[in-house]
Amino acid sequence: MEVSFTTAAAHSLPAAILVEVGDGERWAPVTGAAVAWADTSDRPAVVTFDASAVVTFDAVRGSRPRLTLTSSRPGEVQGAVRISRLEA
């Protein structure tokens, strides 16, 4: 999964990303999640589910991925998080 974030005056990278998968009835966190952060705005931060491989993950059953983002600056103007691109 690749997620691109905008970093600007009012946007910053999230402090954390929780990845879950839904099966229509419940959400379950994926195992082995790791994030490789990009160093430039609107470039992908690669979220992988096996730290030894890029864009691979443990097999999961579900129809919907969900990302829960934690602001790195809650309550501040720069605390907004903007996803500019998501590829699963």
Secondary structure, 3 states (H helix, E strand, C coil): CEEEEECECCECCCCEEEEEEECCCCEEECCCCEEECCCCCCCEEEEECCCCCCCCCCCCCCCEEEEEEECCCCCCHHHECEEEEEEC
